[in-house]
Amino acid sequence: MPINAHPEYLAAEKEYLAAETIERKILSLKKMISLMPKHKGAENLRAQLKKRLAKLISSSKKESKKSGGKRGIKKEEMQAVIIGKTNSGKSSLISLLTNVKPEISEFYFATKSPEVGIMEYPKGVKIQIVDVPSINSEYYDKSIANTADTILVVVKSFSEIEEVKNFLGKSRAKQIIVFNKIDLLNEEEKRKIFLRMKSNKYNFVMTSCITGEGIPELQDKIFKSMGKIRVYTKDPGKMSDKEKPIILDENSLVRDVAEKIFHGLSSRIKETRITGPSGKFPNQVVGLKHKLKDMDVVEFKIR
């Protein structure tokens, strides 16, 4: 034990001794190394801990290979991937956006493999959110970002933006800069950051996972970045089901709705009525080439 060890170090050491898995031991050791005293009397112990950590990481990698390597992720129709440095608040963000409750830590790389959750967006939309390990972690895998529809670049300072973006590889996904942890800033600091982000023409949101500030705006931006619209159908004389939309690309036509419901259905349509943003008035009769907008309600009469 180092001389004059901090209570937080002793707590981390206790966690290490109680850990039952290699992963937990690795996390506890990293925490111990980060918290141990810096004086010369602790140098030998620091070297021992680093050596022990290297052995555990090596064992963890061998176990991962035996179990089939990294976990595969089935990409859903809409997918946003969260990337950023360690301690940027990525885990807290996916916890707020989805049903996932990942391990959250202030001291070490808690995320070793991608965390996958579903964001429930209003009116029945489901968007897959993936939190990948930190870019400065040995577990970071840029291949997931390469196939994403949208990338959430999570940062705590302006200087981190380009640093994180350098890890995007060949990704052509749309990007949203998530300037996180703004609860640690005063109003003047937030104002200056907002103006600087705006002057650089970033697509950005300023958020706090503590207060929830900016989260609804982020959800809106994520959906809009997908380039999709929600279209609802209804039977004649009945109400539409606003919890089960048909998701289509922007600028889709009435014909596209019919074909997504059932291949060949468009040829059997006798009449189509539209109620919503693309119509001039409720229950407007339109043709198969009518261009739809988000939140339209379509009613088909079939031959």
FENQUI-V606283 format. One record per helix or strand. SS is the DSSP state (H for helix, E for strand). FROM is the first residue (numbers start at 1). TO is the last residue. If there is no record, write none. Layout:
ss;from;to
SS;FROM;TO
SS;FROM;TO
This chain:
ss;from;to
H;7;18
H;22;35
H;40;66
E;79;84
H;90;97
E;115;121
E;125;131
H;143;146
E;150;155
H;160;165
E;174;179
H;182;184
H;187;199
E;204;206
H;215;225
E;228;234
E;246;249
E;253;253
H;254;261
H;265;268
E;269;275
E;284;286
E;291;291
E;296;302
